[in-house]
Amino acid sequence: MARGRGDQPPGVSERRAESAQSLPRGLRVRLTVALPIVAGFGVLLCGLVVLWAIYPLLFEVGRTPAGDFESRVRWTLAMGGVFALGWLVVAILVAEWIARPLRTLVSQAESVQRAAGERAQVPEDGSSLENAVRRMVNFMSTLLQDSFALRSLESGVVTLDRAGLVTSLNSTAERVLGCPAARAIGRPFVEMVPNEPRNAAFLGSVREALAGTSRASSAEATVHTLGGQATQLGYSISLLRDGSGAQAGLVLTFKDLSERKIAEDLLRRTENLALLGTTASSIAHEVRNPLGAISGLVELLRDRDLSEAQRRTYCQTILEAVERISGICQELLTLGDPNPRSIEPVDIGDLVRRSLALCRHEKGNEGIEVHEHYADGLPRVPGDPERLGQVVYNILRNAFQAVRAGGGKVTVATRCMGEVVSIAVHNSGPPIPPEVQEKLFTLFYTTKKRGAGLGLPVSQQIVRAHGGRILVESAPERGTTFTIELPVAGGQTSAQAPEVSKAAEA
């Protein structure tokens, strides 16, 4: 059905009502109340003035001389003109009173459009003004929502322009850096973070990003704030770009890691206490056994009926128990301080020969086959000969014990590979089970009936203190090989091949 001229499309009245509600309250009052009142009052006043001027003339027509009547009419017209001119001035003032907020809205709309990178266009009619106001309201609403979201973030956010001046920051950044937004915005970032050597790494990353030498970075640093507080921050620096894609500044996001560091330190201390408890328990167990044997043997020595041979046997057993306790204490002391006590050139070949001679003369090692291969012209290694000898002896003793039951063989070889001297000790005994391999260098772990579980951990610490490492290889039917690598120049051995605990006799 066709609509008449007065008909309106569906929704027009609703859109007009919504548009009216989007205008400021003061402007709505002026347009909907003040303007009709002023216009109606002006029309009424004009009618009253004209009636007041013409009404007496109606009764004097025909009775007043023509000259007087004409002068009366001219006077009336002149008075009406003056009144019309005065009312024109009033109308201009009223129009200015109404147009002033409209101009303000247009100016704000232009500013918002320019800030958004759009070309400002002045509305030419009411519809364009309504659209401009609507776009401005939507844009400002988006800005407010972004601002609320930014302030709600748990991470600190700071934006900088290309000159390094702060353009915005959220409440988390204010709290972490100890600098309010009113003081920071528009000022150099270095005034928020003191420009001092302790903050050199953090500020250096910011300067490099501003200069364009680095595009983005993420790191952790201890930042000293204006209040002198040291705060552990995890931060990320990203480039801020404008609508054309050009760099407009930086975005710094960071998070206070102090609480996490405190929790990590607490966890570390708890683990250390647990390790200390385990260590103390293991030490007490290792020391208690020989002490119990000593106590029992002393009671037996009180018996006067013992023969001289029995007394000598008991005394020898007591001495062995004391030596065992002394050895445990010495290994614990070495574990606590594995660094060389004295540095001198060490002849590795001579060191291996002397350690091997000790192992050969131990009880139970008499029938074990030993093969020796020493490289000629082996360079001397800087180190502590006593502690390096302790390491070689521990490795050789494990090898002899691994083949003692089966009557296998032990092979010892030395060689020089560039700046590294190696000592390889191979035994033909059975490989260690996989579940034992993972615990090879674990403190107090042992598979021996009379082992304290200190030999390999102590040896590993001593070799590391000399800049070297211990490598382990093991496979079924191929035996087990321990390789000690020591640097000739006193530096570090190659880190390409890590220490591998494939198998060992712990």
ZABA-969020 format. One line per field, with one value per residue (C-alpha): residue in three letters; x negated, y negated, z. Coordinates in steps of 0.02 Angstrom, whole numbers. Layout:
<nodes>
code <- [ala_...]
xx <- [X_...]
yy <- [Y_...]
zz <- [Z_...]
</nodes>
This chain:
<nodes>
code <- [met_ala_arg_gly_arg_gly_asp_gln_pro_pro_gly_val_ser_glu_arg_arg_ala_glu_ser_ala_gln_ser_leu_pro_arg_gly_leu_arg_val_arg_leu_thr_val_ala_leu_pro_ile_val_ala_gly_phe_gly_val_leu_leu_cys_gly_leu_val_val_leu_trp_ala_ile_tyr_pro_leu_leu_phe_glu_val_gly_arg_thr_pro_ala_gly_asp_phe_glu_ser_arg_val_arg_trp_thr_leu_ala_met_gly_gly_val_phe_ala_leu_gly_trp_leu_val_val_ala_ile_leu_val_ala_glu_trp_ile_ala_arg_pro_leu_arg_thr_leu_val_ser_gln_ala_glu_ser_val_gln_arg_ala_ala_gly_glu_arg_ala_gln_val_pro_glu_asp_gly_ser_ser_leu_glu_asn_ala_val_arg_arg_met_val_asn_phe_met_ser_thr_leu_leu_gln_asp_ser_phe_ala_leu_arg_ser_leu_glu_ser_gly_val_val_thr_leu_asp_arg_ala_gly_leu_val_thr_ser_leu_asn_ser_thr_ala_glu_arg_val_leu_gly_cys_pro_ala_ala_arg_ala_ile_gly_arg_pro_phe_val_glu_met_val_pro_asn_glu_pro_arg_asn_ala_ala_phe_leu_gly_ser_val_arg_glu_ala_leu_ala_gly_thr_ser_arg_ala_ser_ser_ala_glu_ala_thr_val_his_thr_leu_gly_gly_gln_ala_thr_gln_leu_gly_tyr_ser_ile_ser_leu_leu_arg_asp_gly_ser_gly_ala_gln_ala_gly_leu_val_leu_thr_phe_lys_asp_leu_ser_glu_arg_lys_ile_ala_glu_asp_leu_leu_arg_arg_thr_glu_asn_leu_ala_leu_leu_gly_thr_thr_ala_ser_ser_ile_ala_his_glu_val_arg_asn_pro_leu_gly_ala_ile_ser_gly_leu_val_glu_leu_leu_arg_asp_arg_asp_leu_ser_glu_ala_gln_arg_arg_thr_tyr_cys_gln_thr_ile_leu_glu_ala_val_glu_arg_ile_ser_gly_ile_cys_gln_glu_leu_leu_thr_leu_gly_asp_pro_asn_pro_arg_ser_ile_glu_pro_val_asp_ile_gly_asp_leu_val_arg_arg_ser_leu_ala_leu_cys_arg_his_glu_lys_gly_asn_glu_gly_ile_glu_val_his_glu_his_tyr_ala_asp_gly_leu_pro_arg_val_pro_gly_asp_pro_glu_arg_leu_gly_gln_val_val_tyr_asn_ile_leu_arg_asn_ala_phe_gln_ala_val_arg_ala_gly_gly_gly_lys_val_thr_val_ala_thr_arg_cys_met_gly_glu_val_val_ser_ile_ala_val_his_asn_ser_gly_pro_pro_ile_pro_pro_glu_val_gln_glu_lys_leu_phe_thr_leu_phe_tyr_thr_thr_lys_lys_arg_gly_ala_gly_leu_gly_leu_pro_val_ser_gln_gln_ile_val_arg_ala_his_gly_gly_arg_ile_leu_val_glu_ser_ala_pro_glu_arg_gly_thr_thr_phe_thr_ile_glu_leu_pro_val_ala_gly_gly_gln_thr_ser_ala_gln_ala_pro_glu_val_ser_lys_ala_ala_glu_ala]
xx <- [0_-68_-112_-52_-165_-137_-178_-348_-449_-451_-578_-602_-521_-621_-785_-742_-702_-867_-961_-880_-930_-1112_-1123_-1182_-1043_-1069_-1058_-900_-818_-863_-798_-639_-585_-673_-659_-468_-438_-543_-465_-287_-317_-389_-239_-118_-210_-214_-27_8_-100_-16_156_110_52_194_341_364_351_501_613_538_558_666_661_476_404_307_141_155_210_60_-62_20_-5_-187_-219_-142_-247_-406_-370_-338_-503_-598_-514_-552_-735_-744_-664_-791_-931_-845_-826_-1011_-1058_-941_-1014_-1191_-1135_-1074_-1215_-1357_-1342_-1317_-1483_-1564_-1497_-1560_-1732_-1741_-1687_-1824_-1954_-1900_-1907_-2080_-2139_-2075_-2175_-2023_-1994_-1885_-1726_-1611_-1429_-1320_-1150_-1067_-1088_-1276_-1288_-1192_-1309_-1463_-1400_-1357_-1531_-1609_-1507_-1550_-1734_-1740_-1646_-1777_-1915_-1834_-1816_-1998_-2049_-1950_-2027_-2202_-2180_-2113_-2269_-2380_-2531_-2604_-2586_-2679_-2675_-2811_-2821_-2973_-3060_-3046_-2910_-2775_-2605_-2505_-2521_-2401_-2377_-2487_-2632_-2604_-2611_-2760_-2867_-2810_-2768_-2591_-2522_-2503_-2690_-2743_-2639_-2729_-2897_-3047_-3037_-3206_-3121_-3011_-3159_-3319_-3457_-3592_-3711_-3599_-3462_-3581_-3521_-3336_-3356_-3478_-3345_-3222_-3349_-3394_-3210_-3182_-3335_-3274_-3426_-3315_-3135_-3070_-3141_-3090_-3196_-3203_-3295_-3308_-3244_-3277_-3127_-3119_-3087_-3249_-3160_-3235_-3098_-3121_-3029_-2992_-2970_-2932_-2963_-2860_-2851_-2699_-2642_-2522_-2387_-2515_-2623_-2766_-2845_-2758_-2841_-2853_-2741_-2820_-2732_-2804_-2756_-2820_-2909_-2959_-2825_-2872_-3055_-3010_-2910_-3055_-3178_-3062_-3045_-3234_-3262_-3133_-3220_-3388_-3317_-3246_-3415_-3501_-3385_-3421_-3608_-3609_-3511_-3630_-3784_-3713_-3678_-3852_-3939_-3827_-3871_-4060_-4029_-3917_-4054_-4183_-4070_-4041_-4225_-4275_-4156_-4236_-4411_-4365_-4360_-4524_-4509_-4538_-4692_-4822_-4774_-4591_-4640_-4746_-4602_-4478_-4598_-4628_-4440_-4421_-4558_-4471_-4306_-4393_-4474_-4303_-4229_-4380_-4360_-4176_-4219_-4357_-4243_-4110_-4240_-4296_-4116_-4091_-4250_-4306_-4419_-4605_-4703_-4863_-4896_-5048_-5088_-5025_-5098_-4939_-5032_-5124_-4962_-4870_-5014_-5020_-4830_-4829_-4965_-4858_-4707_-4807_-4868_-4696_-4624_-4522_-4603_-4748_-4681_-4607_-4685_-4744_-4791_-4882_-4900_-4989_-5013_-5191_-5231_-5073_-5068_-5055_-4888_-4877_-4786_-4791_-4884_-4811_-4630_-4654_-4734_-4579_-4469_-4573_-4580_-4389_-4360_-4488_-4421_-4244_-4311_-4402_-4249_-4139_-4241_-4299_-4161_-4174_-4361_-4355_-4482_-4515_-4591_-4670_-4718_-4777_-4786_-4788_-4653_-4701_-4696_-4618_-4700_-4587_-4596_-4485_-4450_-4356_-4292_-4217_-4088_-3899_-3811_-3713_-3522_-3436_-3353_-3526_-3601_-3493_-3558_-3741_-3806_-3670_-3736_-3729_-3659_-3750_-3721_-3863_-3839_-3981_-3971_-3931_-3876_-4004_-4142_-4068_-3981_-4144_-4244_-4125_-4139_-4330_-4342_-4221_-4324_-4473_-4371_-4345_-4208_-4174_-4093_-4013_-3972_-3895_-3814_-3775_-3921_-4034_-4062_-4073_-4197_-4227_-4323_-4399_-4437_-4548_-4602_-4787_-4783_-4674_-4520_-4354_-4332_-4217_-4034_-3976_-3955_-3873_-3907_-3810_-3766_-3734_-3799_-3920_-3962_-3910]
yy <- [0_-172_-292_-472_-621_-625_-440_-392_-235_-109_-147_-331_-395_-272_-326_-509_-476_-383_-524_-651_-550_-544_-737_-825_-864_-1054_-1056_-950_-1074_-1221_-1139_-1061_-1190_-1357_-1377_-1349_-1464_-1606_-1588_-1583_-1731_-1833_-1800_-1842_-2002_-2058_-2031_-2129_-2276_-2283_-2272_-2407_-2523_-2492_-2476_-2666_-2706_-2600_-2719_-2878_-2835_-2973_-3085_-3128_-3247_-3159_-3238_-3186_-3012_-2987_-3047_-2929_-2783_-2830_-2839_-2666_-2592_-2670_-2601_-2428_-2436_-2481_-2338_-2217_-2272_-2243_-2074_-2030_-2066_-1954_-1817_-1827_-1811_-1661_-1580_-1605_-1532_-1375_-1363_-1375_-1195_-1135_-1212_-1130_-961_-987_-1038_-885_-772_-845_-819_-638_-606_-683_-579_-423_-465_-510_-664_-787_-842_-973_-915_-1018_-962_-884_-706_-726_-806_-661_-535_-631_-638_-453_-408_-517_-435_-260_-304_-377_-226_-112_-217_-203_-15_2_-109_-2_157_81_33_206_296_378_336_162_72_-87_-169_-286_-400_-403_-529_-412_-515_-423_-435_-317_-189_-84_-71_85_-9_-153_-33_70_-79_-189_-335_-409_-440_-628_-639_-518_-563_-682_-658_-549_-367_-379_-489_-340_-220_-298_-311_-224_-77_47_18_13_178_132_-48_11_125_-21_-137_-5_20_-169_-185_-43_68_203_238_328_411_508_534_528_395_324_144_16_-102_-284_-229_-130_38_180_266_421_390_498_375_370_225_210_79_-36_-80_-212_-192_-198_-62_-179_-164_-282_-225_-76_31_97_237_309_415_411_576_538_651_791_771_778_937_1013_970_1046_1204_1211_1193_1328_1444_1405_1445_1608_1650_1604_1722_1862_1828_1826_1989_2072_2011_2071_2241_2257_2205_2303_2472_2463_2381_2528_2648_2552_2552_2740_2780_2673_2773_2934_2868_2854_3043_3097_3273_3215_3278_3160_3203_3160_2995_2949_2994_2888_2741_2750_2750_2598_2507_2547_2479_2320_2301_2324_2184_2075_2109_2060_1897_1860_1890_1777_1641_1660_1655_1490_1414_1507_1366_1405_1362_1343_1331_1413_1506_1685_1833_1928_2088_2097_2056_2200_2323_2284_2297_2460_2533_2499_2585_2738_2772_2763_2925_3016_2931_3051_3152_3009_2983_2805_2723_2556_2438_2272_2139_2076_1894_1862_1679_1640_1580_1436_1493_1562_1730_1796_1766_1822_1980_2005_1996_2120_2239_2232_2272_2413_2488_2492_2579_2713_2743_2761_2908_2985_3117_3171_3163_3037_2909_2723_2614_2444_2323_2143_2029_1846_1771_1592_1494_1637_1785_1935_2086_2232_2374_2522_2676_2832_2857_2857_2691_2605_2614_2460_2409_2397_2300_2147_2137_2161_1997_1977_1943_2094_2210_2376_2556_2623_2706_2605_2445_2271_2203_2062_2119_2070_1908_1849_1898_1803_1645_1653_1675_1531_1421_1456_1404_1583_1713_1899_1994_2166_2293_2464_2599_2785_2900_2748_2702_2529_2389_2236_2095_1952_1798_1659_1499_1477_1286_1279_1222_1309_1470_1468_1454_1537_1708_1700_1821_1980_2099_2255_2377_2390_2479_2354]
zz <- [0_-48_90_91_109_295_317_388_352_493_627_581_739_843_761_788_970_990_903_1016_1169_1107_1112_1270_1394_1389_1200_1201_1321_1211_1053_1123_1253_1238_1049_1037_1186_1114_940_1007_1123_978_865_1005_1048_866_851_1009_953_782_863_989_847_724_842_878_692_653_751_676_492_414_568_564_433_297_348_528_480_365_499_623_500_468_654_677_536_606_779_702_608_766_857_714_716_904_887_751_874_1003_872_829_1012_1032_877_945_1111_1021_893_1020_1083_905_854_1005_951_774_838_951_809_698_836_862_675_662_811_724_568_463_360_454_365_433_428_312_376_526_463_442_613_688_605_663_841_835_771_904_1041_978_965_1140_1206_1128_1205_1375_1360_1307_1453_1576_1503_1512_1694_1737_1672_1802_1694_1687_1519_1469_1297_1235_1084_969_1082_1231_1317_1413_1329_1439_1579_1677_1864_1878_1800_1921_2069_2012_1957_2100_1986_1967_1793_1825_1850_1713_1560_1444_1529_1481_1531_1618_1748_1794_1802_1872_1742_1842_1812_1905_1775_1626_1550_1558_1496_1362_1289_1283_1198_1068_1026_1010_899_789_819_894_845_1000_1154_1308_1462_1651_1750_1925_1910_2046_2059_2113_2291_2293_2293_2190_2090_1984_1819_1670_1527_1342_1222_1061_925_921_743_677_545_403_481_530_701_822_983_1098_1207_1366_1458_1617_1766_1943_1973_2152_2227_2108_2154_2338_2308_2209_2347_2476_2372_2350_2536_2569_2446_2526_2697_2631_2553_2716_2809_2686_2694_2884_2889_2766_2859_3024_2947_2872_3032_3149_3074_3106_3275_3322_3270_3373_3525_3513_3489_3638_3746_3683_3720_3904_3914_3993_3925_3746_3659_3592_3413_3447_3526_3374_3257_3355_3363_3175_3143_3256_3158_2993_3062_3118_2947_2866_2972_2933_2747_2752_2840_2714_2565_2641_2665_2485_2425_2517_2443_2286_2224_2205_2362_2261_2074_1995_1834_1854_1760_1716_1667_1833_1927_1843_1874_2061_2081_1982_2094_2248_2172_2115_2292_2371_2435_2302_2152_2131_1984_1882_1710_1680_1514_1510_1362_1392_1259_1232_1262_1361_1418_1602_1671_1795_1952_2128_2117_2279_2230_2050_2118_2227_2071_1971_2119_2142_1957_1956_2117_2044_1887_1988_2097_1942_1873_2037_2043_1860_1838_1696_1642_1666_1529_1564_1425_1417_1266_1215_1104_1062_1224_1324_1410_1438_1553_1498_1620_1544_1634_1554_1690_1666_1630_1766_1754_1678_1842_1920_1775_1811_1990_1949_2023_2154_2328_2448_2315_2303_2249_2356_2524_2601_2497_2561_2391_2398_2279_2111_2169_2249_2094_1982_2088_2090_1901_1871_1987_1873_1719_1659_1653_1672_1528_1546_1411_1440_1335_1354_1310_1289_1470_1546_1512_1621_1534_1633_1525_1592_1501_1471_1482_1637_1542_1508_1410_1259_1305_1143_1224_1396_1535_1499_1639_1537_1665_1809_1968_2100]
</nodes>
